[in-house]
């Protein structure tokens, strides 16, 4: 498992995404949709940057665990306020009009649609979110 700590700033977002891309490229991961993972990852990181620490500075630790030909896990840890996104996921009615939809919460819904599993745990004074993507067995 590889880990790296970044500052929780929007200016650092491209560096975080590039680090993750480099990790899966080095492992020669095949048969998965990097775009889906990147969108889910970016949504999670932006939410942490904007909400976890309020106006204070903070850190984000990203970890990568790849089980060849089976799955990839991207862990995101922050030490901001306690927040379980899985409890906040809205019941989205996609058939409703824009006017009928409530503001906010769609990012969590989309993250859940883009990865195979989304897991959360509060670990001491940190939030730990895990995005799991299973690799297709088709080559």
C-alpha positions as a Markdown table, in Angstrom:
| # | Residue | x | y | z |
|---|---|---|---|---|
| 1 | Unk | 0.0 | 0.0 | 0.0 |
| 2 | Unk | 1.3 | 3.4 | -0.9 |
| 3 | Unk | 0.4 | 6.6 | 1.0 |
| 4 | Unk | 1.0 | 10.3 | 0.5 |
| 5 | Unk | -0.1 | 13.4 | 2.5 |
| 6 | Unk | -1.2 | 16.6 | 0.8 |
| 7 | Unk | -2.4 | 20.0 | 2.0 |
| 8 | Unk | -6.2 | 20.3 | 1.9 |
| 9 | Unk | -6.2 | 23.1 | -0.6 |
| 10 | Unk | -8.0 | 23.4 | -3.9 |
| 11 | Unk | -4.7 | 24.3 | -5.6 |
| 12 | Unk | -3.3 | 20.9 | -4.6 |
| 13 | Unk | -6.2 | 19.0 | -6.2 |
| 14 | Unk | -4.4 | 18.4 | -9.6 |
| 15 | Unk | -1.3 | 17.1 | -7.8 |
| 16 | Unk | -3.5 | 14.7 | -5.7 |
| 17 | Unk | -5.2 | 13.4 | -8.8 |
| 18 | Unk | -1.9 | 13.0 | -10.7 |
| 19 | Unk | -0.4 | 11.1 | -7.8 |
| 20 | Unk | -3.3 | 8.6 | -7.9 |
| 21 | Unk | -3.1 | 8.3 | -11.7 |
| 22 | Unk | 0.7 | 7.5 | -11.4 |
| 23 | Unk | 0.0 | 4.8 | -8.8 |
| 24 | Unk | -2.4 | 2.8 | -11.0 |
| 25 | Unk | -0.3 | 3.4 | -14.1 |
| 26 | Unk | 2.8 | 2.0 | -12.4 |
| 27 | Unk | 0.8 | -1.1 | -11.5 |
| 28 | Unk | -0.3 | -1.7 | -15.1 |
| 29 | Unk | -4.0 | -1.8 | -14.0 |
| 30 | Unk | -6.3 | -2.8 | -16.9 |
| 31 | Unk | -10.0 | -3.2 | -17.5 |
| 32 | Unk | -11.4 | -0.4 | -15.5 |
| 33 | Unk | -12.8 | 3.1 | -16.1 |
| 34 | Unk | -10.3 | 5.7 | -14.9 |
| 35 | Unk | -12.7 | 8.5 | -15.7 |
| 36 | Unk | -15.3 | 7.2 | -13.3 |
| 37 | Unk | -12.8 | 6.8 | -10.5 |
| 38 | Unk | -11.3 | 10.2 | -11.1 |
| 39 | Unk | -14.8 | 11.9 | -11.0 |
| 40 | Unk | -15.6 | 10.1 | -7.7 |
| 41 | Unk | -12.2 | 10.9 | -6.2 |
| 42 | Unk | -12.3 | 14.5 | -7.2 |
| 43 | Unk | -15.8 | 14.9 | -5.7 |
| 44 | Unk | -14.6 | 13.4 | -2.4 |
| 45 | Unk | -11.5 | 15.5 | -2.3 |
| 46 | Unk | -13.3 | 18.8 | -3.1 |
| 47 | Unk | -15.8 | 18.1 | -0.4 |
| 48 | Unk | -13.1 | 17.5 | 2.1 |
| 49 | Unk | -11.2 | 20.7 | 1.0 |
| 50 | Unk | -14.3 | 22.8 | 1.3 |
| 51 | Unk | -16.0 | 21.4 | 4.4 |
| 52 | Unk | -13.7 | 19.3 | 6.6 |
| 53 | Unk | -11.6 | 21.9 | 8.1 |
| 54 | Unk | -13.7 | 25.1 | 7.9 |
| 55 | Unk | -11.4 | 28.0 | 7.6 |
| 56 | Unk | -8.4 | 26.2 | 9.2 |
| 57 | Unk | -5.6 | 24.5 | 7.2 |
| 58 | Unk | -5.5 | 20.7 | 7.2 |
| 59 | Unk | -4.1 | 17.6 | 5.6 |
| 60 | Unk | -5.5 | 14.9 | 3.3 |
| 61 | Unk | -3.8 | 11.5 | 3.2 |
| 62 | Unk | -4.4 | 9.3 | 0.1 |
| 63 | Unk | -3.6 | 5.7 | 0.1 |
| 64 | Unk | -3.7 | 3.2 | -2.7 |
| 65 | Unk | -4.1 | -0.6 | -2.4 |
| 66 | Unk | -4.2 | -2.6 | -5.7 |
| 67 | Unk | -5.0 | -6.3 | -5.7 |
| 68 | Unk | -3.9 | -7.2 | -9.3 |
| 69 | Unk | -6.8 | -8.3 | -11.5 |
| 70 | Unk | -9.3 | -8.0 | -8.6 |
| 71 | Unk | -9.7 | -4.5 | -7.3 |
| 72 | Unk | -8.3 | -1.1 | -6.4 |
| 73 | Unk | -9.0 | 0.7 | -3.1 |
| 74 | Unk | -8.4 | 4.4 | -2.8 |
| 75 | Unk | -8.4 | 5.6 | 0.8 |
| 76 | Unk | -8.9 | 9.2 | 1.7 |
| 77 | Unk | -8.2 | 10.3 | 5.3 |
| 78 | Unk | -8.8 | 13.7 | 6.8 |
| 79 | Unk | -8.6 | 15.0 | 10.4 |
| 80 | Unk | -11.5 | 17.5 | 10.0 |
| 81 | Unk | -14.9 | 17.4 | 11.7 |
| 82 | Unk | -16.6 | 14.1 | 11.8 |
| 83 | Unk | -18.7 | 13.5 | 8.7 |
| 84 | Unk | -20.1 | 10.2 | 7.4 |
| 85 | Unk | -21.1 | 10.9 | 3.8 |
| 86 | Unk | -22.9 | 7.5 | 3.6 |
| 87 | Unk | -25.4 | 8.7 | 6.2 |
| 88 | Unk | -25.9 | 12.0 | 4.2 |
| 89 | Unk | -26.6 | 10.4 | 0.9 |
| 90 | Unk | -29.9 | 11.7 | -0.4 |
| 91 | Unk | -32.7 | 9.6 | -1.8 |
| 92 | Unk | -32.4 | 11.1 | -5.3 |
| 93 | Unk | -35.4 | 11.0 | -7.6 |
| 94 | Unk | -33.8 | 11.4 | -11.0 |
| 95 | Unk | -37.2 | 11.8 | -12.7 |
| 96 | Unk | -37.9 | 15.0 | -10.7 |
| 97 | Unk | -37.5 | 18.3 | -12.4 |
| 98 | Unk | -34.6 | 20.6 | -11.5 |
| 99 | Unk | -37.0 | 22.8 | -9.6 |
| 100 | Unk | -38.1 | 19.9 | -7.4 |
| 101 | Unk | -34.6 | 18.7 | -6.5 |
| 102 | Unk | -33.0 | 19.8 | -3.3 |
| 103 | Unk | -29.7 | 21.6 | -3.4 |
| 104 | Unk | -26.6 | 19.7 | -2.4 |
| 105 | Unk | -25.9 | 16.0 | -1.8 |
| 106 | Unk | -25.8 | 14.9 | -5.4 |
| 107 | Unk | -22.1 | 14.5 | -5.3 |
| 108 | Unk | -22.4 | 11.7 | -2.7 |
| 109 | Unk | -25.1 | 10.1 | -4.8 |
| 110 | Unk | -22.9 | 10.3 | -8.0 |
| 111 | Unk | -19.8 | 8.9 | -6.1 |
| 112 | Unk | -21.9 | 5.9 | -5.1 |
| 113 | Unk | -22.9 | 5.3 | -8.7 |
| 114 | Unk | -19.3 | 5.6 | -10.0 |
| 115 | Unk | -17.5 | 3.1 | -7.8 |
| 116 | Unk | -18.3 | -0.4 | -6.8 |
| 117 | Unk | -18.2 | 0.2 | -3.0 |
| 118 | Unk | -18.0 | 3.4 | -0.9 |
| 119 | Unk | -17.0 | 2.7 | 2.7 |
| 120 | Unk | -16.6 | 5.1 | 5.6 |
| 121 | Unk | -15.2 | 4.8 | 9.1 |
| 122 | Unk | -14.4 | 7.2 | 11.9 |
| 123 | Unk | -10.9 | 6.2 | 13.0 |
| 124 | Unk | -10.0 | 8.0 | 16.2 |
| 125 | Unk | -9.9 | 11.7 | 15.2 |
| 126 | Unk | -10.0 | 11.1 | 11.5 |
| 127 | Unk | -12.5 | 10.4 | 8.7 |
| 128 | Unk | -11.5 | 7.5 | 6.4 |
| 129 | Unk | -13.4 | 7.1 | 3.1 |
| 130 | Unk | -12.6 | 4.2 | 0.8 |
| 131 | Unk | -13.5 | 4.1 | -2.9 |
| 132 | Unk | -13.4 | 0.5 | -4.2 |
| 133 | Unk | -13.3 | -0.4 | -7.9 |
| 134 | Unk | -13.4 | -4.0 | -9.0 |
| 135 | Unk | -11.5 | -4.8 | -12.2 |
| 136 | Unk | -13.4 | -6.4 | -15.1 |
| 137 | Unk | -12.3 | -10.0 | -15.7 |
| 138 | Unk | -12.5 | -9.3 | -19.5 |
| 139 | Unk | -9.2 | -8.4 | -21.1 |
